[in-house]
Amino acid sequence: MSSRSALAGAVFVGAAAVSLAAFQTADPAPHVAAARAAAGTDFLPLFNRLCVPPAAAPAAGRAPAPARPAGPPPRSSWHADPVKVFDNLYFVGQTEYSAWALVTSAGIIVLDPLFDYSVADEVAGGLETLGLNPADIKYVVISHGHSDHAGGASFLQDRYKARVVVSADDWDLMDRTGGSWRKPKRDIVAKDGHQVTLGDTTLTLHQTPGHTLGTFSAIIQVRDGAARHTVAYWGGTAFNWLANRAGYITKERPDTFWFDQYIASARRFRDIAAKANADVLLSNHTAFDGSTTKLPAMATRRPGDPHPYVIGAAGVGRYLTVAEECALAGRARVP
Ligand SMILES: [Zn+2]
């Protein structure tokens, strides 16, 4: 098929698919177009990550992912300074990965405590830099059991006796994942809808399978002076089964299974976020939610300026539409 006829087909399908289940088409083009439109300029990194297919590599000749070299990477390659983003929510992440500290009247809840090598520096050290006390960490909420977000949990569990909250599926995932990082001891096993309440603050976890089976996304209330905002926190982003076949793909769980889970989760969480009137979208990767530019913008924000992270309910919806439509495009590419 020439590229011209492929494009013509895409236009036709796009026009005809309005009231149909869009994933019934096997043409990714209308979904890529819908995702690109939703992405605007602000969510291009998300679009590029999810909608641009990985370069086809011959499975047999594919080089394995490079192993992490012994010892932690040099601090200069990952260190970032902490930032107060809302009156009760602080960025304590590193350059590419975000950790968030939610400060309540009875202690601190940490979301996604980074790698084992950076948690002490960024989370514990970052809180101290901000004038907060890491010994006040009462809960560690893990969106999913990968080392870039869960790797720091055991440190916080051991050092501060923080309770660790993970879904059953991702406790199991950590149990069976080998590798070089220390897992937290199994603690709170949270189900869909689980609420973590500490003092005056409650955050609600919604299981959004896709990136992993037990990925949690969250709804979080934040304050900015007199203003109140609601955060939609999307817990897992990439279509990992495309790269890590061994960790995901089985006879019972082929590519379509993972895409379907992800599509359903993106739709469901977009509805949840809309009902909660969420007007802030946060990620655990700094590129996807715009933290790479928004964190520096916090430093120059003056009283009365708009908040860089407040994007409105429509912005939150667009983000989750990019995720959904790119997953639909990926599903359409499955042979
Ligand atoms: Zn992950």
Boltz pocket constraint, residues with backbone or C-beta under 6 A from the ligand:
constraints:
  - pocket:
      binder: B
      contacts: [[A, 144], [A, 146], [A, 211], [A, 236]]
      max_distance: 6.0
